[in-house]
Each structure stands twice: as structure tokens, then as C-alpha cells.
Amino acid sequence: MRHGKKVNHLSRKSGHRKSMLSNMACSLIEHKRINTTVAKAKALRGFVEPLITKSKDDTTHMRRTVFSYLKNKESVSELFREVAPKIADRPGGYTRIIKTGNRLGDNAEMCMIELVDFNDIYNSSDEKKSAKPKRSRRGTAKKAVDTVNETAAASTNEESTEKND
């Protein structure tokens, strides 16, 4: 039974687990996506999403709080400068986990975890879909038939005027 077991210990002692999650969070912030196992990605999501939420409020206190978790100046500054403005209007769900299959060596379930707003493929396709005007086929087909009828009528009028002359 799993009563009261909220944290996946990942078969590591607490110091090792905290360091590993801190390093993975720094890599995620720096590269915007990383490949890892599904269990580590789910643990990382619970670790990094509160930090991203804290980065929305750019104060000295929040920077120090985030630094106490990450322990990397460059990652903290990138989180507050680049990531926070992009996710400012998002109420949560800053990461996406995409399963990529099993690892060859030990058959561990692998995945890619990424920051949602930094995926160009998904974001650009949404913008293109919304920017494209909606057209119905019926309206254009009707116009095409009308133009064909007009040209046919014009040609018959020309033929009749030629016969009269």
C-alpha cells in the first residue's frame, strides 16, 4: 500500500536525490528540453514547476529562494530573464512529458521533458491555424460556376451579333 508516500525516492538517498533534481532542473532551464526516464521526469516536474512559478515574481527574495534549490547562478538568471516573461500569463503546467520508448540497455521507459512555451513546433502551428482565414468550398464553387455561365452567355451574345452582321 502507498499510504502517505508522496515522494518517489528514485532509489537514492535524500542528498543524492536533491542534487540530481537540482542538476536536471538546471539542464532543463538551460536547454529547454532533456531526455530522461519517466520516473525522473515526473519527479523533476514536481521539483521545477514551483520554481518556475516563483520566477514570475522577480524580487531579490524569490531569486534567493530559487537559488537555494538550483545552486547555479546562470540557471537562476536565465530562469528569471528568459523563461519567466514567456510563461507570465500561464497559470501552471509549464512542462510537458513526451514518452519516447524504452532504453535498449535496461528497458527503462524513456521520455523527453520540455518547457511548454519554448517548443517552436507546437507554438508555430497554433499561430498558423489561427491566422488562416476560414473559407467554405461552396462559396468558391458557386462563384466559379457563375463565371463559367457569364463567359458562356457572353460568347453566345457575340455569336448572335456576328450572325446578324
N, C-alpha and C positions, 0 to 999 in steps of 0.2 A: 504494500500500500504506500501511496505517496503523500500521506497526510503531512501538511506543513513543510513540504520540500519544494521551495520556490526557486532555488538557485541550482543550476546544473554545475556540479563541481568539476566536470571535464577531466576527472582522474588526476587532479593536480592539487597541491597544497595551496592555501589561500594566497601566499606571496607570489608564487609562480603564476597562478591564475590572474591576479591583478596586473602583474607585469605584462603577461601575454595579451590581455584585453586592452591594456593601455597602448602597447605597440601596434596591435591590429587597428585600433581606433586612429592612431596617428597615420598609419598607412592608408586607411580608408579616406581620411580627410585630405591627405596629400595627393593620392592617385584617383580619388573619386570612385573607385571600384577595386575590389580584391577578390581572389579566388580562395576558398577555404572549405572546410567541412560544414555540413548543415548545422550540427550541434554548436560549433564555434560561432557560426554566423548568427544563430538565434541568441546566443549569449552576448555577442557583440552588439546586436540590435538593442538589447536591454541596457547595455552599458553606454552606447554612444548617443542614443536619441535624447535622453535627458540633458546631455552636454550640449547638443545642438539647440535644444530649447533654451538653455541658459545663455547661449551665444546671441540670442535675439536682443537681449538687454546688454548693451555694450558699456558696462561700468567696470571700474577697477576691481570691485568686489567679485563680480562674475568672472572676470579674467583670472583672478587668483583662484577662485573655486575650480574652474575648468583646468587650470594649470596643475592643481593638486591631484587631479585624476590623470592627466595626459603626461605631464613631466617633460614637455617638449615645446620650447618657445616658438619654433617655426610653425608647428601644427596649430598652436593656440592662435597665433596671429593670422594664419590662413583661415582658420575657422571663423574668426570674428570679422575679417576683411572681405573674404570671398564667399564663403558659404552662407553666413547669416543674412546678407542682403537678398540673396536669391530665395531663401526659404522664409522670408519675413511674413508673408501672407498665408503660409501653410500652417494649419492648426496641429499637425502631427503627421506621423508616417513619413519620416524623412528618408527611410531606407527601403530598398526592395531586395528580396532574396529570390534568385532565379536558379533553380536546380539544373545542374549540368551533367548528371550521370554519376557513375561510380568510378572511383580511383582504381587503377589497374593493380597496384601492389597489394592492397588490403581490402579492396571492395568497399571502401568507405564512401558514403554518399556525399558528393561534392556539390558546391554551388558557387554562385557569384553574388556577392552583396555589393550594392551600389547606392550612391546618393541619388534620389529620385530626380531632382531638378537639374542634374548635370548629365543626364542621358540625352544626347542630341537626336538619337533615332526616334524615340517616343515623342519628345517635345516638338521636333520639326514637323512630324507627320500630323500632329494635332493642329498646328498652326495652318498647315496647308489645307486640311479638310475644312477648317472654319473659314478660311479666306476665299475658297472657291464658291462662286455663285451657284445657286441651285437652278437647274434647267429641267423642263419636262420635255419628253420626246414628242408628245402630242402637239405641242405648240409649234415646234420647228417643222414637223411633218406637214402640218396644216399650211404653214407658210410656203413650204416647198411646193405643195400641190397647187396653191393659189398662183404662184409664179409660173408654174407649168401651164395652167389654164389661161393665164393672161397672155403668155407668149403664143399659145395656140390660137387664141382669139385674135391677136394682132396679126398673125400670119394669114389667117383666113380673111381678115379685112383687107390685107394687102393684095391677096389673090383676087378678091372680088373687085377691087379698084382697078387692077391690071386688066381684068377681063372686060370691064366697062370701057376702058380706053381703047 
